[in-house]
Amino acid sequence: MVVIRLARGGAKARPFFNIVVADKRTRRDGRFIERIGFYNPIATASEESIRVAQDRLTYWKGVGAQASPTVDRLIAQAAKKAA
């Protein structure tokens, strides 16, 4: 199964997450199919905290990819912020 989930990056105590499309069997930070966005939980007011390529998200959901609960929450948060 293909899932849309977060892959952690950054340094110790400075997390940064990529929103990736990956096979469910791969490790959290391992190989992925495509990077479709990012989430920066410690972004300041002047920095962008979340970005998602909506066209790629729609494509992957259309072909059957399942988003993790956290990614679903972040996508809803980004849509609310954009509106």
N, CA, C and O atoms as a CHARMM CRD file, in Angstrom:
* protein
*
  332
    1    1 MET  N      0.84400  -1.17800   0.00000 PROA 1      0.00000
    2    1 MET  CA     0.00000   0.00000   0.00000 PROA 1      0.00000
    3    1 MET  C      0.89100   1.24300   0.00000 PROA 1      0.00000
    4    1 MET  O      1.97300   1.25100   0.58700 PROA 1      0.00000
    5    2 VAL  N      0.42500   2.26700  -0.65400 PROA 2      0.00000
    6    2 VAL  CA     1.13600   3.54100  -0.70900 PROA 2      0.00000
    7    2 VAL  C      0.49800   4.49300   0.30500 PROA 2      0.00000
    8    2 VAL  O     -0.72500   4.62600   0.37000 PROA 2      0.00000
    9    3 VAL  N      1.34800   5.15100   1.09100 PROA 3      0.00000
   10    3 VAL  CA     0.86400   6.06400   2.12400 PROA 3      0.00000
   11    3 VAL  C      1.51300   7.43500   1.95400 PROA 3      0.00000
   12    3 VAL  O      2.61100   7.56400   1.41300 PROA 3      0.00000
   13    4 ILE  N      0.80500   8.44300   2.42800 PROA 4      0.00000
   14    4 ILE  CA     1.32500   9.81200   2.47300 PROA 4      0.00000
   15    4 ILE  C      1.60000  10.08900   3.94400 PROA 4      0.00000
   16    4 ILE  O      0.68300  10.08800   4.76600 PROA 4      0.00000
   17    5 ARG  N      2.87100  10.32700   4.27400 PROA 5      0.00000
   18    5 ARG  CA     3.24500  10.47300   5.67100 PROA 5      0.00000
   19    5 ARG  C      4.39100  11.46300   5.84000 PROA 5      0.00000
   20    5 ARG  O      4.91300  12.00800   4.86800 PROA 5      0.00000
   21    6 LEU  N      4.76700  11.67900   7.09000 PROA 6      0.00000
   22    6 LEU  CA     5.86300  12.59200   7.40300 PROA 6      0.00000
   23    6 LEU  C      7.17200  11.81900   7.51300 PROA 6      0.00000
   24    6 LEU  O      7.20600  10.71300   8.05300 PROA 6      0.00000
   25    7 ALA  N      8.24400  12.40700   7.00000 PROA 7      0.00000
   26    7 ALA  CA     9.59500  11.87700   7.16800 PROA 7      0.00000
   27    7 ALA  C     10.39500  12.95100   7.90800 PROA 7      0.00000
   28    7 ALA  O     10.46700  14.09700   7.46400 PROA 7      0.00000
   29    8 ARG  N     10.98600  12.57600   9.02300 PROA 8      0.00000
   30    8 ARG  CA    11.66200  13.56300   9.86200 PROA 8      0.00000
   31    8 ARG  C     13.04200  13.91400   9.32700 PROA 8      0.00000
   32    8 ARG  O     13.78500  13.06000   8.84300 PROA 8      0.00000
   33    9 GLY  N     13.35400  15.19100   9.43100 PROA 9      0.00000
   34    9 GLY  CA    14.67000  15.69800   9.07900 PROA 9      0.00000
   35    9 GLY  C     15.07400  16.71300  10.12600 PROA 9      0.00000
   36    9 GLY  O     14.49500  16.75000  11.21100 PROA 9      0.00000
   37   10 GLY  N     16.05000  17.52900   9.81700 PROA 10     0.00000
   38   10 GLY  CA    16.47700  18.55400  10.75200 PROA 10     0.00000
   39   10 GLY  C     17.50900  18.02900  11.72400 PROA 10     0.00000
   40   10 GLY  O     18.11400  16.98100  11.50000 PROA 10     0.00000
   41   11 ALA  N     17.70600  18.75600  12.79600 PROA 11     0.00000
   42   11 ALA  CA    18.69900  18.40200  13.79800 PROA 11     0.00000
   43   11 ALA  C     18.01900  18.08300  15.11700 PROA 11     0.00000
   44   11 ALA  O     16.80100  18.19600  15.25500 PROA 11     0.00000
   45   12 LYS  N     18.82900  17.68500  16.07400 PROA 12     0.00000
   46   12 LYS  CA    18.30700  17.39900  17.40100 PROA 12     0.00000
   47   12 LYS  C     17.66000  18.66700  17.96500 PROA 12     0.00000
   48   12 LYS  O     18.27200  19.73400  17.94100 PROA 12     0.00000
   49   13 ALA  N     16.45400  18.56200  18.46100 PROA 13     0.00000
   50   13 ALA  CA    15.67400  19.65500  19.03900 PROA 13     0.00000
   51   13 ALA  C     15.26900  20.71500  18.01000 PROA 13     0.00000
   52   13 ALA  O     14.75800  21.76800  18.39200 PROA 13     0.00000
   53   14 ARG  N     15.48600  20.46000  16.70800 PROA 14     0.00000
   54   14 ARG  CA    15.04100  21.37200  15.64700 PROA 14     0.00000
   55   14 ARG  C     14.40400  20.54000  14.53500 PROA 14     0.00000
   56   14 ARG  O     14.99300  20.38000  13.46600 PROA 14     0.00000
   57   15 PRO  N     13.19800  20.00600  14.78300 PROA 15     0.00000
   58   15 PRO  CA    12.58900  19.09600  13.80700 PROA 15     0.00000
   59   15 PRO  C     12.12700  19.80800  12.54000 PROA 15     0.00000
   60   15 PRO  O     11.76800  20.98500  12.55200 PROA 15     0.00000
   61   16 PHE  N     12.15000  19.05400  11.46000 PROA 16     0.00000
   62   16 PHE  CA    11.65600  19.49800  10.16600 PROA 16     0.00000
   63   16 PHE  C     11.13500  18.24100   9.48900 PROA 16     0.00000
   64   16 PHE  O     11.80900  17.21100   9.48800 PROA 16     0.00000
   65   17 PHE  N      9.93400  18.31600   8.91000 PROA 17     0.00000
   66   17 PHE  CA     9.32300  17.13300   8.32600 PROA 17     0.00000
   67   17 PHE  C      9.03300  17.34700   6.84900 PROA 17     0.00000
   68   17 PHE  O      8.53100  18.39900   6.45200 PROA 17     0.00000
   69   18 ASN  N      9.35200  16.34800   6.04000 PROA 18     0.00000
   70   18 ASN  CA     8.94700  16.33100   4.64400 PROA 18     0.00000
   71   18 ASN  C      7.67800  15.51300   4.54100 PROA 18     0.00000
   72   18 ASN  O      7.55100  14.47500   5.19100 PROA 18     0.00000
   73   19 ILE  N      6.73700  15.97000   3.73200 PROA 19     0.00000
   74   19 ILE  CA     5.53600  15.19500   3.46600 PROA 19     0.00000
   75   19 ILE  C      5.83900  14.37200   2.22200 PROA 19     0.00000
   76   19 ILE  O      6.04600  14.91800   1.13900 PROA 19     0.00000
   77   20 VAL  N      5.86400  13.04400   2.38900 PROA 20     0.00000
   78   20 VAL  CA     6.31100  12.16500   1.31800 PROA 20     0.00000
   79   20 VAL  C      5.25900  11.11100   1.00500 PROA 20     0.00000
   80   20 VAL  O      4.40600  10.78200   1.82800 PROA 20     0.00000
   81   21 VAL  N      5.35200  10.59500  -0.21400 PROA 21     0.00000
   82   21 VAL  CA     4.56500   9.44800  -0.63600 PROA 21     0.00000
   83   21 VAL  C      5.52100   8.26900  -0.61800 PROA 21     0.00000
   84   21 VAL  O      6.56100   8.30400  -1.27500 PROA 21     0.00000
   85   22 ALA  N      5.17800   7.22100   0.13300 PROA 22     0.00000
   86   22 ALA  CA     6.08400   6.09100   0.29300 PROA 22     0.00000
   87   22 ALA  C      5.30600   4.78700   0.40500 PROA 22     0.00000
   88   22 ALA  O      4.10500   4.78000   0.67500 PROA 22     0.00000
   89   23 ASP  N      6.01300   3.69300   0.19300 PROA 23     0.00000
   90   23 ASP  CA     5.44300   2.36900   0.42800 PROA 23     0.00000
   91   23 ASP  C      5.30600   2.18400   1.93600 PROA 23     0.00000
   92   23 ASP  O      6.18200   2.60300   2.69300 PROA 23     0.00000
   93   24 LYS  N      4.23000   1.56800   2.37000 PROA 24     0.00000
   94   24 LYS  CA     3.96900   1.39600   3.79900 PROA 24     0.00000
   95   24 LYS  C      5.05800   0.58800   4.48800 PROA 24     0.00000
   96   24 LYS  O      5.29800   0.77000   5.68100 PROA 24     0.00000
   97   25 ARG  N      5.72000  -0.30300   3.75600 PROA 25     0.00000
   98   25 ARG  CA     6.70300  -1.19700   4.36500 PROA 25     0.00000
   99   25 ARG  C      8.07000  -0.55900   4.59300 PROA 25     0.00000
  100   25 ARG  O      8.90800  -1.14500   5.27800 PROA 25     0.00000
  101   26 THR  N      8.31500   0.62100   4.04000 PROA 26     0.00000
  102   26 THR  CA     9.61900   1.25700   4.19900 PROA 26     0.00000
  103   26 THR  C      9.70900   1.99000   5.54100 PROA 26     0.00000
  104   26 THR  O      8.69500   2.29300   6.16900 PROA 26     0.00000
  105   27 ARG  N     10.93600   2.26400   5.96200 PROA 27     0.00000
  106   27 ARG  CA    11.15800   2.97000   7.21500 PROA 27     0.00000
  107   27 ARG  C     10.64200   4.40500   7.12200 PROA 27     0.00000
  108   27 ARG  O     10.46200   4.94700   6.03100 PROA 27     0.00000
  109   28 ARG  N     10.41200   4.99800   8.27200 PROA 28     0.00000
  110   28 ARG  CA     9.87300   6.36200   8.33000 PROA 28     0.00000
  111   28 ARG  C     10.73000   7.34600   7.55000 PROA 28     0.00000
  112   28 ARG  O     10.20200   8.15400   6.78500 PROA 28     0.00000
  113   29 ASP  N     12.03900   7.29100   7.73200 PROA 29     0.00000
  114   29 ASP  CA    12.93300   8.22900   7.06800 PROA 29     0.00000
  115   29 ASP  C     13.65700   7.58800   5.89500 PROA 29     0.00000
  116   29 ASP  O     14.64400   8.13300   5.40000 PROA 29     0.00000
  117   30 GLY  N     13.17800   6.44600   5.45100 PROA 30     0.00000
  118   30 GLY  CA    13.85100   5.71500   4.37800 PROA 30     0.00000
  119   30 GLY  C     13.42200   6.16600   2.98800 PROA 30     0.00000
  120   30 GLY  O     13.06600   7.32300   2.76700 PROA 30     0.00000
  121   31 ARG  N     13.46700   5.22300   2.06900 PROA 31     0.00000
  122   31 ARG  CA    13.16500   5.50300   0.67100 PROA 31     0.00000
  123   31 ARG  C     11.71400   5.96200   0.50500 PROA 31     0.00000
  124   31 ARG  O     10.81800   5.47700   1.19600 PROA 31     0.00000
  125   32 PHE  N     11.49700   6.89100  -0.40900 PROA 32     0.00000
  126   32 PHE  CA    10.15100   7.37200  -0.70200 PROA 32     0.00000
  127   32 PHE  C      9.99300   7.52400  -2.20200 PROA 32     0.00000
  128   32 PHE  O     10.97700   7.55100  -2.94100 PROA 32     0.00000
  129   33 ILE  N      8.74500   7.62200  -2.64800 PROA 33     0.00000
  130   33 ILE  CA     8.43100   7.73400  -4.06800 PROA 33     0.00000
  131   33 ILE  C      8.52800   9.18300  -4.51900 PROA 33     0.00000
  132   33 ILE  O      9.16100   9.48900  -5.53000 PROA 33     0.00000
  133   34 GLU  N      7.89300  10.07300  -3.75900 PROA 34     0.00000
  134   34 GLU  CA     7.87200  11.48800  -4.13800 PROA 34     0.00000
  135   34 GLU  C      7.70900  12.36300  -2.90400 PROA 34     0.00000
  136   34 GLU  O      6.99300  12.00300  -1.96900 PROA 34     0.00000
  137   35 ARG  N      8.36900  13.50400  -2.90400 PROA 35     0.00000
  138   35 ARG  CA     8.21500  14.50600  -1.85200 PROA 35     0.00000
  139   35 ARG  C      7.19100  15.51300  -2.34500 PROA 35     0.00000
  140   35 ARG  O      7.37900  16.12200  -3.39800 PROA 35     0.00000
  141   36 ILE  N      6.10300  15.69800  -1.59100 PROA 36     0.00000
  142   36 ILE  CA     5.04400  16.59800  -2.05600 PROA 36     0.00000
  143   36 ILE  C      4.88100  17.83400  -1.18700 PROA 36     0.00000
  144   36 ILE  O      4.00100  18.65500  -1.44400 PROA 36     0.00000
  145   37 GLY  N      5.71100  17.98000  -0.16600 PROA 37     0.00000
  146   37 GLY  CA     5.61300  19.17700   0.66200 PROA 37     0.00000
  147   37 GLY  C      6.48700  19.08500   1.88400 PROA 37     0.00000
  148   37 GLY  O      7.29800  18.16900   2.02100 PROA 37     0.00000
  149   38 PHE  N      6.31400  20.05900   2.78500 PROA 38     0.00000
  150   38 PHE  CA     7.07700  20.05700   4.04100 PROA 38     0.00000
  151   38 PHE  C      6.23600  20.66200   5.14500 PROA 38     0.00000
  152   38 PHE  O      5.24100  21.34400   4.89900 PROA 38     0.00000
  153   39 TYR  N      6.66900  20.39000   6.38500 PROA 39     0.00000
  154   39 TYR  CA     6.04600  20.95200   7.58100 PROA 39     0.00000
  155   39 TYR  C      7.16100  21.33800   8.54000 PROA 39     0.00000
  156   39 TYR  O      8.00000  20.51000   8.89700 PROA 39     0.00000
  157   40 ASN  N      7.16600  22.60300   8.95600 PROA 40     0.00000
  158   40 ASN  CA     8.15500  23.10500   9.89200 PROA 40     0.00000
  159   40 ASN  C      7.42200  23.51900  11.17100 PROA 40     0.00000
  160   40 ASN  O      6.84700  24.60600  11.22000 PROA 40     0.00000
  161   41 PRO  N      7.43300  22.67000  12.20700 PROA 41     0.00000
  162   41 PRO  CA     6.65700  22.97100  13.41700 PROA 41     0.00000
  163   41 PRO  C      7.19600  24.13400  14.23100 PROA 41     0.00000
  164   41 PRO  O      6.47100  24.67800  15.06400 PROA 41     0.00000
  165   42 ILE  N      8.44200  24.53200  14.01900 PROA 42     0.00000
  166   42 ILE  CA     9.01200  25.62400  14.82100 PROA 42     0.00000
  167   42 ILE  C      9.25200  26.87200  13.98300 PROA 42     0.00000
  168   42 ILE  O     10.13000  27.67600  14.29700 PROA 42     0.00000
  169   43 ALA  N      8.47900  27.03400  12.92400 PROA 43     0.00000
  170   43 ALA  CA     8.62100  28.20900  12.06600 PROA 43     0.00000
  171   43 ALA  C      8.19200  29.46400  12.81100 PROA 43     0.00000
  172   43 ALA  O      7.24400  29.44700  13.59700 PROA 43     0.00000
  173   44 THR  N      8.90100  30.54300  12.55000 PROA 44     0.00000
  174   44 THR  CA     8.52700  31.82300  13.14000 PROA 44     0.00000
  175   44 THR  C      7.40000  32.43000  12.30400 PROA 44     0.00000
  176   44 THR  O      6.98500  31.85300  11.29900 PROA 44     0.00000
  177   45 ALA  N      6.91700  33.57500  12.71800 PROA 45     0.00000
  178   45 ALA  CA     5.79900  34.21900  12.02700 PROA 45     0.00000
  179   45 ALA  C      6.16700  34.61600  10.60200 PROA 45     0.00000
  180   45 ALA  O      5.30400  34.64600   9.72500 PROA 45     0.00000
  181   46 SER  N      7.43700  34.91900  10.36300 PROA 46     0.00000
  182   46 SER  CA     7.84300  35.35200   9.02400 PROA 46     0.00000
  183   46 SER  C      8.17200  34.18800   8.09000 PROA 46     0.00000
  184   46 SER  O      8.33600  34.39300   6.88800 PROA 46     0.00000
  185   47 GLU  N      8.27000  32.97900   8.62300 PROA 47     0.00000
  186   47 GLU  CA     8.60100  31.81000   7.81300 PROA 47     0.00000
  187   47 GLU  C      7.34900  31.01500   7.47800 PROA 47     0.00000
  188   47 GLU  O      6.34100  31.07600   8.18200 PROA 47     0.00000
  189   48 GLU  N      7.43900  30.27600   6.39400 PROA 48     0.00000
  190   48 GLU  CA     6.34100  29.40600   5.97900 PROA 48     0.00000
  191   48 GLU  C      6.41100  28.11500   6.79100 PROA 48     0.00000
  192   48 GLU  O      7.46700  27.48800   6.87100 PROA 48     0.00000
  193   49 SER  N      5.28700  27.71700   7.39500 PROA 49     0.00000
  194   49 SER  CA     5.31900  26.53600   8.24800 PROA 49     0.00000
  195   49 SER  C      4.89700  25.26500   7.51700 PROA 49     0.00000
  196   49 SER  O      5.34700  24.17500   7.86900 PROA 49     0.00000
  197   50 ILE  N      4.04900  25.38800   6.51700 PROA 50     0.00000
  198   50 ILE  CA     3.60500  24.19800   5.79000 PROA 50     0.00000
  199   50 ILE  C      3.39300  24.53800   4.32500 PROA 50     0.00000
  200   50 ILE  O      2.87300  25.60100   3.98700 PROA 50     0.00000
  201   51 ARG  N      3.80400  23.62200   3.46500 PROA 51     0.00000
  202   51 ARG  CA     3.56000  23.76000   2.02800 PROA 51     0.00000
  203   51 ARG  C      3.25000  22.37300   1.47200 PROA 51     0.00000
  204   51 ARG  O      3.96700  21.40800   1.74000 PROA 51     0.00000
  205   52 VAL  N      2.16400  22.28700   0.68800 PROA 52     0.00000
  206   52 VAL  CA     1.77300  21.02000   0.07700 PROA 52     0.00000
  207   52 VAL  C      1.43300  21.27900  -1.37900 PROA 52     0.00000
  208   52 VAL  O      0.70800  22.22500  -1.68800 PROA 52     0.00000
  209   53 ALA  N      1.94500  20.45500  -2.27200 PROA 53     0.00000
  210   53 ALA  CA     1.61000  20.53500  -3.69300 PROA 53     0.00000
  211   53 ALA  C      0.23800  19.88300  -3.86800 PROA 53     0.00000
  212   53 ALA  O      0.12800  18.66000  -3.94500 PROA 53     0.00000
  213   54 GLN  N     -0.80400  20.71200  -3.92900 PROA 54     0.00000
  214   54 GLN  CA    -2.17200  20.19900  -3.96800 PROA 54     0.00000
  215   54 GLN  C     -2.44600  19.31600  -5.17900 PROA 54     0.00000
  216   54 GLN  O     -3.17900  18.33300  -5.06800 PROA 54     0.00000
  217   55 ASP  N     -1.87200  19.64900  -6.33400 PROA 55     0.00000
  218   55 ASP  CA    -2.10800  18.83200  -7.51900 PROA 55     0.00000
  219   55 ASP  C     -1.54300  17.42100  -7.35500 PROA 55     0.00000
  220   55 ASP  O     -2.17600  16.44900  -7.76700 PROA 55     0.00000
  221   56 ARG  N     -0.34900  17.30300  -6.75000 PROA 56     0.00000
  222   56 ARG  CA     0.24600  15.98300  -6.52700 PROA 56     0.00000
  223   56 ARG  C     -0.49300  15.22400  -5.42800 PROA 56     0.00000
  224   56 ARG  O     -0.63000  14.00300  -5.50300 PROA 56     0.00000
  225   57 LEU  N     -0.96800  15.93600  -4.41200 PROA 57     0.00000
  226   57 LEU  CA    -1.75100  15.31100  -3.35100 PROA 57     0.00000
  227   57 LEU  C     -3.03900  14.72500  -3.91900 PROA 57     0.00000
  228   57 LEU  O     -3.41000  13.59700  -3.59500 PROA 57     0.00000
  229   58 THR  N     -3.71600  15.48900  -4.76200 PROA 58     0.00000
  230   58 THR  CA    -4.94200  15.01900  -5.39700 PROA 58     0.00000
  231   58 THR  C     -4.66600  13.80500  -6.28000 PROA 58     0.00000
  232   58 THR  O     -5.44300  12.85100  -6.28900 PROA 58     0.00000
  233   59 TYR  N     -3.56400  13.84000  -7.01900 PROA 59     0.00000
  234   59 TYR  CA    -3.20500  12.70900  -7.88100 PROA 59     0.00000
  235   59 TYR  C     -2.99900  11.44300  -7.05200 PROA 59     0.00000
  236   59 TYR  O     -3.57600  10.40100  -7.36100 PROA 59     0.00000
  237   60 TRP  N     -2.18400  11.52700  -6.00700 PROA 60     0.00000
  238   60 TRP  CA    -1.87200  10.33900  -5.23000 PROA 60     0.00000
  239   60 TRP  C     -3.09100   9.79700  -4.50000 PROA 60     0.00000
  240   60 TRP  O     -3.25400   8.58200  -4.39200 PROA 60     0.00000
  241   61 LYS  N     -3.94700  10.67700  -3.99700 PROA 61     0.00000
  242   61 LYS  CA    -5.18000  10.18500  -3.36900 PROA 61     0.00000
  243   61 LYS  C     -6.09400   9.54300  -4.40600 PROA 61     0.00000
  244   61 LYS  O     -6.81900   8.59600  -4.10100 PROA 61     0.00000
  245   62 GLY  N     -6.05800  10.06300  -5.63300 PROA 62     0.00000
  246   62 GLY  CA    -6.86400   9.50700  -6.71200 PROA 62     0.00000
  247   62 GLY  C     -6.44500   8.10700  -7.12500 PROA 62     0.00000
  248   62 GLY  O     -7.27700   7.31600  -7.57100 PROA 62     0.00000
  249   63 VAL  N     -5.17400   7.79600  -6.98300 PROA 63     0.00000
  250   63 VAL  CA    -4.70500   6.45700  -7.34800 PROA 63     0.00000
  251   63 VAL  C     -4.66100   5.52000  -6.14100 PROA 63     0.00000
  252   63 VAL  O     -4.15300   4.40400  -6.24900 PROA 63     0.00000
  253   64 GLY  N     -5.18400   5.95600  -4.99900 PROA 64     0.00000
  254   64 GLY  CA    -5.37800   5.05400  -3.86900 PROA 64     0.00000
  255   64 GLY  C     -4.45600   5.22500  -2.68500 PROA 64     0.00000
  256   64 GLY  O     -4.49500   4.39600  -1.77600 PROA 64     0.00000
  257   65 ALA  N     -3.63600   6.24400  -2.64600 PROA 65     0.00000
  258   65 ALA  CA    -2.74300   6.44600  -1.50200 PROA 65     0.00000
  259   65 ALA  C     -3.55900   6.89800  -0.29000 PROA 65     0.00000
  260   65 ALA  O     -4.48800   7.69600  -0.41100 PROA 65     0.00000
  261   66 GLN  N     -3.19600   6.37700   0.86500 PROA 66     0.00000
  262   66 GLN  CA    -3.85900   6.73400   2.11600 PROA 66     0.00000
  263   66 GLN  C     -2.98600   7.72200   2.87900 PROA 66     0.00000
  264   66 GLN  O     -1.78500   7.49700   3.02900 PROA 66     0.00000
  265   67 ALA  N     -3.56500   8.79900   3.35600 PROA 67     0.00000
  266   67 ALA  CA    -2.82200   9.77700   4.15400 PROA 67     0.00000
  267   67 ALA  C     -2.87800   9.37200   5.62500 PROA 67     0.00000
  268   67 ALA  O     -3.89200   8.85900   6.09800 PROA 67     0.00000
  269   68 SER  N     -1.78400   9.60800   6.33800 PROA 68     0.00000
  270   68 SER  CA    -1.76300   9.32800   7.77300 PROA 68     0.00000
  271   68 SER  C     -2.65500  10.34600   8.48000 PROA 68     0.00000
  272   68 SER  O     -2.91600  11.41700   7.93300 PROA 68     0.00000
  273   69 PRO  N     -3.12500  10.03000   9.68900 PROA 69     0.00000
  274   69 PRO  CA    -3.97400  10.98900  10.41700 PROA 69     0.00000
  275   69 PRO  C     -3.29900  12.34400  10.63000 PROA 69     0.00000
  276   69 PRO  O     -3.96000  13.38000  10.55000 PROA 69     0.00000
  277   70 THR  N     -2.01400  12.34800  10.89500 PROA 70     0.00000
  278   70 THR  CA    -1.28800  13.60200  11.10300 PROA 70     0.00000
  279   70 THR  C     -1.24200  14.42300   9.82200 PROA 70     0.00000
  280   70 THR  O     -1.42900  15.64000   9.85300 PROA 70     0.00000
  281   71 VAL  N     -0.99300  13.76200   8.70200 PROA 71     0.00000
  282   71 VAL  CA    -0.95500  14.47400   7.42100 PROA 71     0.00000
  283   71 VAL  C     -2.33900  15.00800   7.07500 PROA 71     0.00000
  284   71 VAL  O     -2.45600  16.12200   6.56400 PROA 71     0.00000
  285   72 ASP  N     -3.38500  14.23600   7.34200 PROA 72     0.00000
  286   72 ASP  CA    -4.75000  14.73400   7.11500 PROA 72     0.00000
  287   72 ASP  C     -5.00500  16.01500   7.92300 PROA 72     0.00000
  288   72 ASP  O     -5.57800  16.97500   7.40800 PROA 72     0.00000
  289   73 ARG  N     -4.57800  16.01900   9.18300 PROA 73     0.00000
  290   73 ARG  CA    -4.75900  17.19200  10.04000 PROA 73     0.00000
  291   73 ARG  C     -3.97100  18.38400   9.50000 PROA 73     0.00000
  292   73 ARG  O     -4.48000  19.50500   9.49200 PROA 73     0.00000
  293   74 LEU  N     -2.74700  18.15900   9.05100 PROA 74     0.00000
  294   74 LEU  CA    -1.92000  19.24800   8.53200 PROA 74     0.00000
  295   74 LEU  C     -2.48000  19.80400   7.22200 PROA 74     0.00000
  296   74 LEU  O     -2.42100  21.01000   6.98400 PROA 74     0.00000
  297   75 ILE  N     -3.01900  18.93300   6.38100 PROA 75     0.00000
  298   75 ILE  CA    -3.61500  19.38200   5.11700 PROA 75     0.00000
  299   75 ILE  C     -4.84100  20.24300   5.39500 PROA 75     0.00000
  300   75 ILE  O     -5.03800  21.27400   4.75100 PROA 75     0.00000
  301   76 ALA  N     -5.66500  19.82300   6.35100 PROA 76     0.00000
  302   76 ALA  CA    -6.83000  20.62700   6.72200 PROA 76     0.00000
  303   76 ALA  C     -6.40000  21.97300   7.30000 PROA 76     0.00000
  304   76 ALA  O     -7.02300  23.00000   7.03300 PROA 76     0.00000
  305   77 GLN  N     -5.33200  21.95900   8.09300 PROA 77     0.00000
  306   77 GLN  CA    -4.80800  23.19600   8.68200 PROA 77     0.00000
  307   77 GLN  C     -4.29200  24.13400   7.59700 PROA 77     0.00000
  308   77 GLN  O     -4.52100  25.34100   7.66700 PROA 77     0.00000
  309   78 ALA  N     -3.59700  23.59500   6.59500 PROA 78     0.00000
  310   78 ALA  CA    -3.07000  24.41700   5.50200 PROA 78     0.00000
  311   78 ALA  C     -4.21000  24.98200   4.65700 PROA 78     0.00000
  312   78 ALA  O     -4.14800  26.13500   4.23100 PROA 78     0.00000
  313   79 ALA  N     -5.25100  24.18100   4.41000 PROA 79     0.00000
  314   79 ALA  CA    -6.39100  24.65800   3.62700 PROA 79     0.00000
  315   79 ALA  C     -7.11800  25.76900   4.37500 PROA 79     0.00000
  316   79 ALA  O     -7.55900  26.74300   3.76500 PROA 79     0.00000
  317   80 LYS  N     -7.24400  25.62900   5.68500 PROA 80     0.00000
  318   80 LYS  CA    -7.90400  26.65200   6.50000 PROA 80     0.00000
  319   80 LYS  C     -7.10000  27.94900   6.48500 PROA 80     0.00000
  320   80 LYS  O     -7.67000  29.03700   6.41100 PROA 80     0.00000
  321   81 LYS  N     -5.76900  27.82800   6.55600 PROA 81     0.00000
  322   81 LYS  CA    -4.90000  29.00800   6.54500 PROA 81     0.00000
  323   81 LYS  C     -4.93800  29.70700   5.18700 PROA 81     0.00000
  324   81 LYS  O     -4.87400  30.93400   5.11800 PROA 81     0.00000
  325   82 ALA  N     -5.04100  28.92800   4.10400 PROA 82     0.00000
  326   82 ALA  CA    -5.06300  29.50200   2.75400 PROA 82     0.00000
  327   82 ALA  C     -6.38900  30.19900   2.46000 PROA 82     0.00000
  328   82 ALA  O     -6.42500  31.15100   1.68100 PROA 82     0.00000
  329   83 ALA  N     -7.46100  29.74200   3.06600 PROA 83     0.00000
  330   83 ALA  CA    -8.78100  30.33200   2.78400 PROA 83     0.00000
  331   83 ALA  C     -9.03800  31.59900   3.55300 PROA 83     0.00000
  332   83 ALA  O    -10.10300  32.20000   3.41500 PROA 83     0.00000
